């Protein structure tokens, strides 16, 4: 069970950091271009929501595993 809790802890932290980065980008409306494609800010809002949900899911699973 130790490996599972370690994996879930790291997953929760990584997804939370990704969510925070997307949230900051969306709030400050920082421009982002991938290749020649300007990434819309709305995509960062969606990515922030999805990554925050995954982080919450990992934390929930961590509490059940512990």
PDB file of N, CA, C and O in Angstrom:
ATOM      1  N   UNK A   1       0.813  -1.200   0.000  1.00  0.00           N
ATOM      2  CA  UNK A   1       0.000   0.000   0.000  1.00  0.00           C
ATOM      3  C   UNK A   1       0.853   1.258   0.000  1.00  0.00           C
ATOM      4  O   UNK A   1       0.380   2.326  -0.390  1.00  0.00           O
ATOM      5  N   UNK A   2       2.103   1.148   0.431  1.00  0.00           N
ATOM      6  CA  UNK A   2       2.984   2.316   0.490  1.00  0.00           C
ATOM      7  C   UNK A   2       3.210   2.915  -0.887  1.00  0.00           C
ATOM      8  O   UNK A   2       3.234   4.137  -1.029  1.00  0.00           O
ATOM      9  N   UNK A   3       3.378   2.069  -1.915  1.00  0.00           N
ATOM     10  CA  UNK A   3       3.600   2.571  -3.264  1.00  0.00           C
ATOM     11  C   UNK A   3       2.375   3.318  -3.770  1.00  0.00           C
ATOM     12  O   UNK A   3       2.503   4.341  -4.443  1.00  0.00           O
ATOM     13  N   UNK A   4       1.206   2.819  -3.454  1.00  0.00           N
ATOM     14  CA  UNK A   4      -0.022   3.467  -3.909  1.00  0.00           C
ATOM     15  C   UNK A   4      -0.187   4.841  -3.268  1.00  0.00           C
ATOM     16  O   UNK A   4      -0.577   5.792  -3.945  1.00  0.00           O
ATOM     17  N   UNK A   5       0.100   4.958  -1.989  1.00  0.00           N
ATOM     18  CA  UNK A   5      -0.047   6.256  -1.327  1.00  0.00           C
ATOM     19  C   UNK A   5       0.991   7.247  -1.837  1.00  0.00           C
ATOM     20  O   UNK A   5       0.697   8.434  -1.972  1.00  0.00           O
ATOM     21  N   UNK A   6       2.195   6.775  -2.120  1.00  0.00           N
ATOM     22  CA  UNK A   6       3.218   7.660  -2.684  1.00  0.00           C
ATOM     23  C   UNK A   6       2.813   8.163  -4.062  1.00  0.00           C
ATOM     24  O   UNK A   6       2.953   9.346  -4.373  1.00  0.00           O
ATOM     25  N   UNK A   7       2.307   7.239  -4.887  1.00  0.00           N
ATOM     26  CA  UNK A   7       1.854   7.605  -6.231  1.00  0.00           C
ATOM     27  C   UNK A   7       0.715   8.616  -6.160  1.00  0.00           C
ATOM     28  O   UNK A   7       0.718   9.604  -6.893  1.00  0.00           O
ATOM     29  N   UNK A   8      -0.252   8.378  -5.290  1.00  0.00           N
ATOM     30  CA  UNK A   8      -1.394   9.275  -5.178  1.00  0.00           C
ATOM     31  C   UNK A   8      -0.983  10.650  -4.651  1.00  0.00           C
ATOM     32  O   UNK A   8      -1.519  11.670  -5.084  1.00  0.00           O
ATOM     33  N   UNK A   9      -0.040  10.675  -3.723  1.00  0.00           N
ATOM     34  CA  UNK A   9       0.446  11.952  -3.202  1.00  0.00           C
ATOM     35  C   UNK A   9       1.124  12.771  -4.289  1.00  0.00           C
ATOM     36  O   UNK A   9       0.857  13.963  -4.442  1.00  0.00           O
ATOM     37  N   UNK A  10       1.996  12.124  -5.038  1.00  0.00           N
ATOM     38  CA  UNK A  10       2.704  12.825  -6.113  1.00  0.00           C
ATOM     39  C   UNK A  10       1.717  13.269  -7.194  1.00  0.00           C
ATOM     40  O   UNK A  10       1.813  14.389  -7.696  1.00  0.00           O
ATOM     41  N   UNK A  11       0.784  12.414  -7.549  1.00  0.00           N
ATOM     42  CA  UNK A  11      -0.216  12.768  -8.558  1.00  0.00           C
ATOM     43  C   UNK A  11      -1.037  13.976  -8.125  1.00  0.00           C
ATOM     44  O   UNK A  11      -1.275  14.886  -8.918  1.00  0.00           O
ATOM     45  N   UNK A  12      -1.468  13.985  -6.878  1.00  0.00           N
ATOM     46  CA  UNK A  12      -2.261  15.105  -6.375  1.00  0.00           C
ATOM     47  C   UNK A  12      -1.468  16.405  -6.424  1.00  0.00           C
ATOM     48  O   UNK A  12      -2.002  17.445  -6.809  1.00  0.00           O
ATOM     49  N   UNK A  13      -0.202  16.351  -6.037  1.00  0.00           N
ATOM     50  CA  UNK A  13       0.627  17.563  -6.062  1.00  0.00           C
ATOM     51  C   UNK A  13       0.888  18.050  -7.485  1.00  0.00           C
ATOM     52  O   UNK A  13       0.815  19.248  -7.755  1.00  0.00           O
ATOM     53  N   UNK A  14       1.188  17.139  -8.382  1.00  0.00           N
ATOM     54  CA  UNK A  14       1.463  17.528  -9.772  1.00  0.00           C
ATOM     55  C   UNK A  14       0.216  18.130 -10.418  1.00  0.00           C
ATOM     56  O   UNK A  14       0.296  19.178 -11.060  1.00  0.00           O
ATOM     57  N   UNK A  15      -0.927  17.480 -10.255  1.00  0.00           N
ATOM     58  CA  UNK A  15      -2.151  18.015 -10.844  1.00  0.00           C
ATOM     59  C   UNK A  15      -2.543  19.351 -10.211  1.00  0.00           C
ATOM     60  O   UNK A  15      -3.077  20.222 -10.898  1.00  0.00           O
ATOM     61  N   UNK A  16      -2.290  19.525  -8.926  1.00  0.00           N
ATOM     62  CA  UNK A  16      -2.572  20.810  -8.286  1.00  0.00           C
ATOM     63  C   UNK A  16      -1.661  21.908  -8.842  1.00  0.00           C
ATOM     64  O   UNK A  16      -2.114  23.032  -9.060  1.00  0.00           O
ATOM     65  N   UNK A  17      -0.392  21.598  -9.070  1.00  0.00           N
ATOM     66  CA  UNK A  17       0.540  22.581  -9.632  1.00  0.00           C
ATOM     67  C   UNK A  17       0.138  22.952 -11.064  1.00  0.00           C
ATOM     68  O   UNK A  17       0.194  24.122 -11.445  1.00  0.00           O
ATOM     69  N   UNK A  18      -0.263  21.964 -11.843  1.00  0.00           N
ATOM     70  CA  UNK A  18      -0.710  22.229 -13.218  1.00  0.00           C
ATOM     71  C   UNK A  18      -1.970  23.094 -13.197  1.00  0.00           C
ATOM     72  O   UNK A  18      -2.108  24.026 -13.990  1.00  0.00           O
ATOM     73  N   UNK A  19      -2.869  22.781 -12.298  1.00  0.00           N
ATOM     74  CA  UNK A  19      -4.101  23.556 -12.179  1.00  0.00           C
ATOM     75  C   UNK A  19      -3.795  25.007 -11.804  1.00  0.00           C
ATOM     76  O   UNK A  19      -4.381  25.933 -12.364  1.00  0.00           O
ATOM     77  N   UNK A  20      -2.891  25.197 -10.872  1.00  0.00           N
ATOM     78  CA  UNK A  20      -2.514  26.547 -10.460  1.00  0.00           C
ATOM     79  C   UNK A  20      -1.887  27.321 -11.612  1.00  0.00           C
ATOM     80  O   UNK A  20      -2.180  28.502 -11.800  1.00  0.00           O
ATOM     81  N   UNK A  21      -1.031  26.669 -12.380  1.00  0.00           N
ATOM     82  CA  UNK A  21      -0.398  27.332 -13.527  1.00  0.00           C
ATOM     83  C   UNK A  21      -1.444  27.762 -14.557  1.00  0.00           C
ATOM     84  O   UNK A  21      -1.380  28.876 -15.077  1.00  0.00           O
ATOM     85  N   UNK A  22      -2.398  26.892 -14.851  1.00  0.00           N
ATOM     86  CA  UNK A  22      -3.456  27.248 -15.801  1.00  0.00           C
ATOM     87  C   UNK A  22      -4.351  28.346 -15.256  1.00  0.00           C
ATOM     88  O   UNK A  22      -4.782  29.230 -15.996  1.00  0.00           O
ATOM     89  N   UNK A  23      -4.627  28.289 -13.968  1.00  0.00           N
ATOM     90  CA  UNK A  23      -5.459  29.315 -13.348  1.00  0.00           C
ATOM     91  C   UNK A  23      -4.775  30.676 -13.404  1.00  0.00           C
ATOM     92  O   UNK A  23      -5.415  31.678 -13.723  1.00  0.00           O
ATOM     93  N   UNK A  24      -3.493  30.721 -13.099  1.00  0.00           N
ATOM     94  CA  UNK A  24      -2.747  31.984 -13.182  1.00  0.00           C
ATOM     95  C   UNK A  24      -2.727  32.516 -14.604  1.00  0.00           C
ATOM     96  O   UNK A  24      -2.914  33.711 -14.832  1.00  0.00           O
ATOM     97  N   UNK A  25      -2.498  31.620 -15.565  1.00  0.00           N
ATOM     98  CA  UNK A  25      -2.485  32.055 -16.968  1.00  0.00           C
ATOM     99  C   UNK A  25      -3.837  32.629 -17.375  1.00  0.00           C
ATOM    100  O   UNK A  25      -3.899  33.646 -18.066  1.00  0.00           O
ATOM    101  N   UNK A  26      -4.916  31.982 -16.950  1.00  0.00           N
ATOM    102  CA  UNK A  26      -6.253  32.445 -17.313  1.00  0.00           C
ATOM    103  C   UNK A  26      -6.598  33.766 -16.629  1.00  0.00           C
ATOM    104  O   UNK A  26      -7.161  34.662 -17.259  1.00  0.00           O
ATOM    105  N   UNK A  27      -6.268  33.891 -15.356  1.00  0.00           N
ATOM    106  CA  UNK A  27      -6.590  35.121 -14.622  1.00  0.00           C
ATOM    107  C   UNK A  27      -5.820  36.330 -15.149  1.00  0.00           C
ATOM    108  O   UNK A  27      -6.364  37.431 -15.239  1.00  0.00           O
ATOM    109  N   UNK A  28      -4.563  36.120 -15.492  1.00  0.00           N
ATOM    110  CA  UNK A  28      -3.720  37.222 -15.974  1.00  0.00           C
ATOM    111  C   UNK A  28      -3.769  37.381 -17.489  1.00  0.00           C
ATOM    112  O   UNK A  28      -3.182  38.309 -18.046  1.00  0.00           O
ATOM    113  N   UNK A  29      -4.477  36.466 -18.149  1.00  0.00           N
ATOM    114  CA  UNK A  29      -4.625  36.480 -19.604  1.00  0.00           C
ATOM    115  C   UNK A  29      -3.274  36.541 -20.317  1.00  0.00           C
ATOM    116  O   UNK A  29      -3.093  37.284 -21.282  1.00  0.00           O
ATOM    117  N   UNK A  30      -2.332  35.741 -19.816  1.00  0.00           N
ATOM    118  CA  UNK A  30      -1.024  35.672 -20.447  1.00  0.00           C
ATOM    119  C   UNK A  30      -1.151  34.995 -21.804  1.00  0.00           C
ATOM    120  O   UNK A  30      -1.833  33.978 -21.932  1.00  0.00           O
ATOM    121  N   UNK A  31      -0.498  35.555 -22.815  1.00  0.00           N
ATOM    122  CA  UNK A  31      -0.570  34.915 -24.137  1.00  0.00           C
ATOM    123  C   UNK A  31       0.248  33.626 -24.176  1.00  0.00           C
ATOM    124  O   UNK A  31       1.283  33.507 -23.520  1.00  0.00           O
ATOM    125  N   UNK A  32      -0.233  32.678 -24.949  1.00  0.00           N
ATOM    126  CA  UNK A  32       0.462  31.406 -25.129  1.00  0.00           C
ATOM    127  C   UNK A  32       0.287  30.983 -26.575  1.00  0.00           C
ATOM    128  O   UNK A  32      -0.829  30.939 -27.093  1.00  0.00           O
ATOM    129  N   UNK A  33       1.402  30.672 -27.217  1.00  0.00           N
ATOM    130  CA  UNK A  33       1.365  30.232 -28.606  1.00  0.00           C
ATOM    131  C   UNK A  33       2.090  28.907 -28.713  1.00  0.00           C
ATOM    132  O   UNK A  33       3.216  28.766 -28.236  1.00  0.00           O
ATOM    133  N   UNK A  34       1.447  27.940 -29.336  1.00  0.00           N
ATOM    134  CA  UNK A  34       2.054  26.640 -29.584  1.00  0.00           C
ATOM    135  C   UNK A  34       2.226  26.532 -31.096  1.00  0.00           C
ATOM    136  O   UNK A  34       1.249  26.423 -31.837  1.00  0.00           O
ATOM    137  N   UNK A  35       3.471  26.565 -31.540  1.00  0.00           N
ATOM    138  CA  UNK A  35       3.725  26.625 -32.972  1.00  0.00           C
ATOM    139  C   UNK A  35       3.236  27.966 -33.484  1.00  0.00           C
ATOM    140  O   UNK A  35       3.698  29.014 -33.033  1.00  0.00           O
ATOM    141  N   UNK A  36       2.314  27.938 -34.413  1.00  0.00           N
ATOM    142  CA  UNK A  36       1.719  29.174 -34.927  1.00  0.00           C
ATOM    143  C   UNK A  36       0.316  29.388 -34.358  1.00  0.00           C
ATOM    144  O   UNK A  36      -0.359  30.350 -34.725  1.00  0.00           O
ATOM    145  N   UNK A  37      -0.127  28.505 -33.469  1.00  0.00           N
ATOM    146  CA  UNK A  37      -1.491  28.554 -32.960  1.00  0.00           C
ATOM    147  C   UNK A  37      -1.556  29.291 -31.621  1.00  0.00           C
ATOM    148  O   UNK A  37      -0.957  28.840 -30.645  1.00  0.00           O
ATOM    149  N   UNK A  38      -2.271  30.412 -31.558  1.00  0.00           N
ATOM    150  CA  UNK A  38      -2.458  31.096 -30.274  1.00  0.00           C
ATOM    151  C   UNK A  38      -3.508  30.336 -29.439  1.00  0.00           C
ATOM    152  O   UNK A  38      -4.658  30.193 -29.854  1.00  0.00           O
ATOM    153  N   UNK A  39      -3.102  29.866 -28.285  1.00  0.00           N
ATOM    154  CA  UNK A  39      -3.993  29.067 -27.436  1.00  0.00           C
ATOM    155  C   UNK A  39      -4.986  29.996 -26.744  1.00  0.00           C
ATOM    156  O   UNK A  39      -4.573  30.932 -26.059  1.00  0.00           O
ATOM    157  N   UNK A  40      -6.282  29.757 -26.907  1.00  0.00           N
ATOM    158  CA  UNK A  40      -7.267  30.627 -26.262  1.00  0.00           C
ATOM    159  C   UNK A  40      -7.241  30.484 -24.736  1.00  0.00           C
ATOM    160  O   UNK A  40      -6.949  29.416 -24.199  1.00  0.00           O
ATOM    161  N   UNK A  41      -7.551  31.579 -24.065  1.00  0.00           N
ATOM    162  CA  UNK A  41      -7.554  31.587 -22.596  1.00  0.00           C
ATOM    163  C   UNK A  41      -8.605  30.621 -22.059  1.00  0.00           C
ATOM    164  O   UNK A  41      -8.417  30.028 -20.997  1.00  0.00           O
ATOM    165  N   UNK A  42      -9.690  30.463 -22.772  1.00  0.00           N
ATOM    166  CA  UNK A  42     -10.749  29.539 -22.350  1.00  0.00           C
ATOM    167  C   UNK A  42     -10.249  28.116 -22.196  1.00  0.00           C
ATOM    168  O   UNK A  42     -10.758  27.358 -21.370  1.00  0.00           O
ATOM    169  N   UNK A  43      -9.259  27.754 -22.986  1.00  0.00           N
ATOM    170  CA  UNK A  43      -8.687  26.418 -22.878  1.00  0.00           C
ATOM    171  C   UNK A  43      -7.950  26.254 -21.540  1.00  0.00           C
ATOM    172  O   UNK A  43      -7.931  25.164 -20.969  1.00  0.00           O
ATOM    173  N   UNK A  44      -7.352  27.329 -21.051  1.00  0.00           N
ATOM    174  CA  UNK A  44      -6.694  27.254 -19.742  1.00  0.00           C
ATOM    175  C   UNK A  44      -7.713  27.123 -18.614  1.00  0.00           C
ATOM    176  O   UNK A  44      -7.454  26.449 -17.617  1.00  0.00           O
ATOM    177  N   UNK A  45      -8.869  27.764 -18.769  1.00  0.00           N
ATOM    178  CA  UNK A  45      -9.922  27.591 -17.763  1.00  0.00           C
ATOM    179  C   UNK A  45     -10.362  26.131 -17.707  1.00  0.00           C
ATOM    180  O   UNK A  45     -10.533  25.563 -16.628  1.00  0.00           O
ATOM    181  N   UNK A  46     -10.541  25.539 -18.871  1.00  0.00           N
ATOM    182  CA  UNK A  46     -10.933  24.134 -18.937  1.00  0.00           C
ATOM    183  C   UNK A  46      -9.844  23.239 -18.349  1.00  0.00           C
ATOM    184  O   UNK A  46     -10.142  22.326 -17.579  1.00  0.00           O
ATOM    185  N   UNK A  47      -8.598  23.494 -18.703  1.00  0.00           N
ATOM    186  CA  UNK A  47      -7.480  22.691 -18.196  1.00  0.00           C
ATOM    187  C   UNK A  47      -7.335  22.853 -16.682  1.00  0.00           C
ATOM    188  O   UNK A  47      -7.009  21.889 -15.990  1.00  0.00           O
ATOM    189  N   UNK A  48      -7.571  24.052 -16.165  1.00  0.00           N
ATOM    190  CA  UNK A  48      -7.501  24.277 -14.715  1.00  0.00           C
ATOM    191  C   UNK A  48      -8.569  23.454 -14.004  1.00  0.00           C
ATOM    192  O   UNK A  48      -8.302  22.840 -12.971  1.00  0.00           O
ATOM    193  N   UNK A  49      -9.772  23.443 -14.556  1.00  0.00           N
ATOM    194  CA  UNK A  49     -10.866  22.673 -13.954  1.00  0.00           C
ATOM    195  C   UNK A  49     -10.568  21.175 -13.978  1.00  0.00           C
ATOM    196  O   UNK A  49     -10.734  20.486 -12.971  1.00  0.00           O
ATOM    197  N   UNK A  50     -10.130  20.679 -15.124  1.00  0.00           N
ATOM    198  CA  UNK A  50      -9.861  19.244 -15.265  1.00  0.00           C
ATOM    199  C   UNK A  50      -8.721  18.819 -14.340  1.00  0.00           C
ATOM    200  O   UNK A  50      -8.830  17.801 -13.657  1.00  0.00           O
ATOM    201  N   UNK A  51      -7.637  19.580 -14.312  1.00  0.00           N
ATOM    202  CA  UNK A  51      -6.501  19.191 -13.464  1.00  0.00           C
ATOM    203  C   UNK A  51      -6.836  19.334 -11.977  1.00  0.00           C
ATOM    204  O   UNK A  51      -6.349  18.548 -11.165  1.00  0.00           O
ATOM    205  N   UNK A  52      -7.652  20.313 -11.608  1.00  0.00           N
ATOM    206  CA  UNK A  52      -8.078  20.432 -10.209  1.00  0.00           C
ATOM    207  C   UNK A  52      -8.964  19.254  -9.815  1.00  0.00           C
ATOM    208  O   UNK A  52      -8.873  18.750  -8.696  1.00  0.00           O
ATOM    209  N   UNK A  53      -9.814  18.820 -10.731  1.00  0.00           N
ATOM    210  CA  UNK A  53     -10.664  17.655 -10.478  1.00  0.00           C
ATOM    211  C   UNK A  53      -9.820  16.395 -10.297  1.00  0.00           C
ATOM    212  O   UNK A  53     -10.080  15.595  -9.399  1.00  0.00           O
ATOM    213  N   UNK A  54      -8.811  16.221 -11.149  1.00  0.00           N
ATOM    214  CA  UNK A  54      -7.926  15.065 -11.012  1.00  0.00           C
ATOM    215  C   UNK A  54      -7.140  15.107  -9.700  1.00  0.00           C
ATOM    216  O   UNK A  54      -6.908  14.069  -9.081  1.00  0.00           O
ATOM    217  N   UNK A  55      -6.736  16.291  -9.284  1.00  0.00           N
ATOM    218  CA  UNK A  55      -6.033  16.432  -8.012  1.00  0.00           C
ATOM    219  C   UNK A  55      -6.948  16.065  -6.845  1.00  0.00           C
ATOM    220  O   UNK A  55      -6.538  15.362  -5.922  1.00  0.00           O
ATOM    221  N   UNK A  56      -8.181  16.543  -6.895  1.00  0.00           N
ATOM    222  CA  UNK A  56      -9.143  16.219  -5.833  1.00  0.00           C
ATOM    223  C   UNK A  56      -9.436  14.724  -5.805  1.00  0.00           C
ATOM    224  O   UNK A  56      -9.583  14.138  -4.733  1.00  0.00           O
ATOM    225  N   UNK A  57      -9.518  14.118  -6.962  1.00  0.00           N
ATOM    226  CA  UNK A  57      -9.759  12.674  -7.044  1.00  0.00           C
ATOM    227  C   UNK A  57      -8.593  11.903  -6.444  1.00  0.00           C
ATOM    228  O   UNK A  57      -8.801  10.925  -5.727  1.00  0.00           O
ATOM    229  N   UNK A  58      -7.368  12.332  -6.731  1.00  0.00           N
ATOM    230  CA  UNK A  58      -6.190  11.658  -6.150  1.00  0.00           C
ATOM    231  C   UNK A  58      -6.180  11.819  -4.626  1.00  0.00           C
ATOM    232  O   UNK A  58      -5.863  10.874  -3.904  1.00  0.00           O
ATOM    233  N   UNK A  59      -6.526  13.014  -4.139  1.00  0.00           N
ATOM    234  CA  UNK A  59      -6.574  13.219  -2.689  1.00  0.00           C
ATOM    235  C   UNK A  59      -7.649  12.362  -2.036  1.00  0.00           C
ATOM    236  O   UNK A  59      -7.444  11.814  -0.953  1.00  0.00           O
ATOM    237  N   UNK A  60      -8.788  12.250  -2.694  1.00  0.00           N
ATOM    238  CA  UNK A  60      -9.874  11.414  -2.179  1.00  0.00           C
ATOM    239  C   UNK A  60      -9.442   9.946  -2.122  1.00  0.00           C
ATOM    240  O   UNK A  60      -9.699   9.252  -1.138  1.00  0.00           O
ATOM    241  N   UNK A  61      -8.791   9.489  -3.179  1.00  0.00           N
ATOM    242  CA  UNK A  61      -8.305   8.111  -3.209  1.00  0.00           C
ATOM    243  C   UNK A  61      -7.220   7.889  -2.161  1.00  0.00           C
ATOM    244  O   UNK A  61      -7.126   6.809  -1.579  1.00  0.00           O
ATOM    245  N   UNK A  62      -6.414   8.897  -1.925  1.00  0.00           N
ATOM    246  CA  UNK A  62      -5.344   8.813  -0.918  1.00  0.00           C
ATOM    247  C   UNK A  62      -5.949   8.640   0.475  1.00  0.00           C
ATOM    248  O   UNK A  62      -5.452   7.848   1.276  1.00  0.00           O
ATOM    249  N   UNK A  63      -7.005   9.369   0.760  1.00  0.00           N
ATOM    250  CA  UNK A  63      -7.650   9.248   2.078  1.00  0.00           C
ATOM    251  C   UNK A  63      -8.260   7.864   2.265  1.00  0.00           C
ATOM    252  O   UNK A  63      -8.229   7.309   3.364  1.00  0.00           O
ATOM    253  N   UNK A  64      -8.812   7.311   1.195  1.00  0.00           N
ATOM    254  CA  UNK A  64      -9.387   5.966   1.281  1.00  0.00           C
ATOM    255  C   UNK A  64      -8.311   4.904   1.445  1.00  0.00           C
ATOM    256  O   UNK A  64      -8.525   3.897   2.120  1.00  0.00           O
ATOM    257  N   UNK A  65      -7.148   5.128   0.826  1.00  0.00           N
ATOM    258  CA  UNK A  65      -6.054   4.136   0.882  1.00  0.00           C
ATOM    259  C   UNK A  65      -5.332   4.158   2.216  1.00  0.00           C
ATOM    260  O   UNK A  65      -4.744   3.157   2.625  1.00  0.00           O
ATOM    261  N   UNK A  66      -5.372   5.297   2.896  1.00  0.00           N
ATOM    262  CA  UNK A  66      -4.621   5.414   4.162  1.00  0.00           C
ATOM    263  C   UNK A  66      -5.363   4.885   5.344  1.00  0.00           C
ATOM    264  O   UNK A  66      -4.849   4.922   6.462  1.00  0.00           O
TER     265      UNK A  66
END
